[in-house]
Amino acid sequence: MSDLITADLVLLDENLGETRFDVIAKLAQAVVNAGRATDFEQLYAAAEARESKTDTGIPGGIAIPHCRSAAVTEPTLAMARPNPAVSFGAKDGPADLIFFIAAPDGADQAHLKLLSTLARSLMKKSFTASLREASSAEEIVELVNGALGVGEKKAEAKPPEAAPAASAQETPAASAPVKKIVAVTACPTGIAHTYMAADALKYAAEELGYDLKVETQGSSGNEKLTQADIDAADAVIFAVSVNVRERNRFAGKPFVESAVKRGIDEPKEMIAEALAEAENPNGARVAAAASSGEDSPGATEGAWGSRIYKAVMTGISYMIPFVAAGGILVALGFVFEAITMPNLGDVNTKAILDSATLFNLGDVHWTLYLGAVLQTIGGFGLSLMVPALAAYIAYGLAQRPGIAPGFIAGSVALAVNAGFLGGIVGGILAGLIAYALGTLKLPRWLGSMMPVVITPLVTSLVAGLAMYLLLGAPLAWVMTTLQDWLTSMSGGSALLLGLILGAMMASDLGGPINKAAYLFATAGLSSGATVNQEIMAAVIISGMVPPLAMALATTLRPKLFNENERENGKAAWLLGASFISEGAIPFASADPARVIPSTIVGGAIAGAISMGAHVASPAPHGGIWVIGLAQNPLMFLVAVAAGTIVSALLYVVLKSLGARSKASV
């Protein structure tokens, strides 16, 4: 096993620049110069992306920027003691001890464990004091190797100071049982913050007089809690920046949850908050998984604004298959009808189905009959769009008891012409009512009837009447106004609308702005009006641009991206072609300042080209795979290509300029 750190990887008492990225660039260059990485731009891009996600500064003047990269040939530590100190986002000020951890994508467990050991050692004041007093790079290397238990000599540092006695306010009464807490720590990389948060919570609990056990879900081996530990705990702390594995083990326990860095910065505060939740009868409790208690109204957690937002996103995600299946079937119906009657305007589908059957077509051509059947079946799917939206918004708020009332409220919204706005309002209303009914404390004999009879009945009655008598007319007026404005768009206004919709589709990649534009496009699609089909085409085309642009960027300049990003780029080709804007999310989350402006510009250009060329799509989904149903398919491809190329080139330029500016510092 080669040394993790050598003297040529230590930068002492130098001015390394004004920002954290200046320092990271210097350390990344040192790693490359030492022959431990093959490409500066690729290594720096990975480190910059990781640092952009979460600050790596921690209390005590310390920072641990870190990353994985295919450019790294062996696990490496580079250390800087800059003068002046540089801020890495810690609340107590800038950092004067900075360790840069560069790990290969396939780092072995032995090396990762050493890196994690170093991260934990930095929580000890005696060790960091020795690092600040060291007079040479060789002395730094010796201290680090000593902390890691390698090399010839252990670090000559004083043993950790005993924890000071807790004050009367902090220490539980001697006669009271010791509070037991369990915690889970995890970070995206799983090398440093995972283990530092675990130690910070342990030290804080010892100082406060509590019994705390931690499960680390990291890369260098996990310390796993037993079910007995969990069952005996008074409260749970999740200091995590990724999903907790096997979260259902903690079902029903009082808990507090924050990003992993808060476990390092504010361990005492997290402990206090977790115990406060335990004391509060209405405090947060870990929800059971779908297989055990999914129907509990208390399963949804978090602030109400966040819960409603997540519920609306849930409703939209369940609605889209109805729109996609129904819309494509309707589009196929148009195609078959056009084969027979290309110049006869709108076909009377009902009259065709009334006058012909499969076994007795009469004077009706079989393609015309098949087109009418497909249109009818697809129409049923589209007619369920709004009820499904409302039903699954209610499900997101109240779980299963909200589904039936949501369907009914959505159907009422459809009946009063309130459209998708009515579906959203009706779903939220039904979900909130069902949730409130589920929190009532009732006798056991009555409680058993709630989810099957009483909750659906009362919720449907209240939400249905509110939609029909009070909310339907105003929402219908809003929808009619929107549709009239949409229908009036032509010429220059159509170009402007294409720009706006394109920018919306490319702005938050599947988020609420993207979904609002998509719902706007699908709202009038079933009418078959050309202007609505043109809007639909613009939305599809501009929504394809972000993932395709990221795929093209990683192909044009692969050295700017780490191995994971290049793999995500390969997947983004298919996702973009299929109109799945979320394919660009891994890039946007890692580098939002460059990705989002690039995709917005490309999406807006694509939308404007599509509207200006009168590209039309009767299908609401499918991307490139339904281009055969589109009007003006050549310009469909031109619009997609133009938006993709502009976004990709803009992103490559922005990313290249950023990498070069850091390298030159």
Stockholm file with secondary structure:
# STOCKHOLM 1.0

chainA/1-665         MSDLITADLVLLDENLGETRFDVIAKLAQAVVNAGRATDFEQLYAAAEARESKTDTGIPGGIAIPHCRSAAVTEPTLAMARPNPAVSFGAKDGPADLIFFIAAPDGADQAHLKLLSTLARSLMKKSFTASLREASSAEEIVELVNGALGVGEKKAEAKPPEAAPAASAQETPAASAPVKKIVAVTACPTGIAHTYMAADALKYAAEELGYDLKVETQGSSGNEKLTQADIDAADAVIFAVSVNVRERNRFAGKPFVESAVKRGIDEPKEMIAEALAEAENPNGARVAAAASSGEDSPGATEGAWGSRIYKAVMTGISYMIPFVAAGGILVALGFVFEAITMPNLGDVNTKAILDSATLFNLGDVHWTLYLGAVLQTIGGFGLSLMVPALAAYIAYGLAQRPGIAPGFIAGSVALAVNAGFLGGIVGGILAGLIAYALGTLKLPRWLGSMMPVVITPLVTSLVAGLAMYLLLGAPLAWVMTTLQDWLTSMSGGSALLLGLILGAMMASDLGGPINKAAYLFATAGLSSGATVNQEIMAAVIISGMVPPLAMALATTLRPKLFNENERENGKAAWLLGASFISEGAIPFASADPARVIPSTIVGGAIAGAISMGAHVASPAPHGGIWVIGLAQNPLMFLVAVAAGTIVSALLYVVLKSLGARSKASV
#=GR chainA/1-665 SS CCCSCCGGGEEESCCCCSSHHHHHHHHHHHHHHTTSBSCHHHHHHHHHHHHHHSCCEETTTEECCEEECTTBSSCEEEEEECSSCBCCSCTTCCBSEEEEEEECTTCCHHHHHHHHHHHHHTTCHHHHHHHHHCCSHHHHHHHHHHHHTCSSCCCCCCCCCCCCCCCTTTSCCTTSCCCEEEEEEECSSCSSHHHHHHHHHHHHHHHHTCEEEEEECSSSCCBCCCHHHHHHCSEEEEEESSCCTTGGGGTTCBEEEECHHHHHHCHHHHHHHHHHHHHCTTSCBCCCCTTTTTTCGGGCCSCHHHHHHHHHHHHHHHHHHHHHHHHHHHHHHHHHHHHHCTTSCSCCHHHHHHHCBTTBCTTSCHHHHHHHHHHHHHHHHHHTHHHHHHHHHHHHHHSGGGHHHHHHHHHHHHHTTCHHHHHHHHHHHHHHHHHHHHTCCCCHHHHTTIIIIIHHHHHHHHHHHIIIIIIHHHHHHHHHHHHHHHHHCCTHHHHHHHHHHHHHHTTSSSSHHHHHHHHHHHTTGGGCCHHHHHHHHHHHHHHHHHHHHHHHHHHHCGGGSCHHHHHHHHHHHHHHHTTCGGGGHHHHHHCHHHHHHHHHHHHHHHHHHHHHTTCBCSCSSCGGGGGGGSBSHHHHHHHHHHHHHHHHHHHHHHHHHHHHHHHTC
#=GC SS_cons         CCCSCCGGGEEESCCCCSSHHHHHHHHHHHHHHTTSBSCHHHHHHHHHHHHHHSCCEETTTEECCEEECTTBSSCEEEEEECSSCBCCSCTTCCBSEEEEEEECTTCCHHHHHHHHHHHHHTTCHHHHHHHHHCCSHHHHHHHHHHHHTCSSCCCCCCCCCCCCCCCTTTSCCTTSCCCEEEEEEECSSCSSHHHHHHHHHHHHHHHHTCEEEEEECSSSCCBCCCHHHHHHCSEEEEEESSCCTTGGGGTTCBEEEECHHHHHHCHHHHHHHHHHHHHCTTSCBCCCCTTTTTTCGGGCCSCHHHHHHHHHHHHHHHHHHHHHHHHHHHHHHHHHHHHHCTTSCSCCHHHHHHHCBTTBCTTSCHHHHHHHHHHHHHHHHHHTHHHHHHHHHHHHHHSGGGHHHHHHHHHHHHHTTCHHHHHHHHHHHHHHHHHHHHTCCCCHHHHTTIIIIIHHHHHHHHHHHIIIIIIHHHHHHHHHHHHHHHHHCCTHHHHHHHHHHHHHHTTSSSSHHHHHHHHHHHTTGGGCCHHHHHHHHHHHHHHHHHHHHHHHHHHHCGGGSCHHHHHHHHHHHHHHHTTCGGGGHHHHHHCHHHHHHHHHHHHHHHHHHHHHTTCBCSCSSCGGGGGGGSBSHHHHHHHHHHHHHHHHHHHHHHHHHHHHHHHTC
//
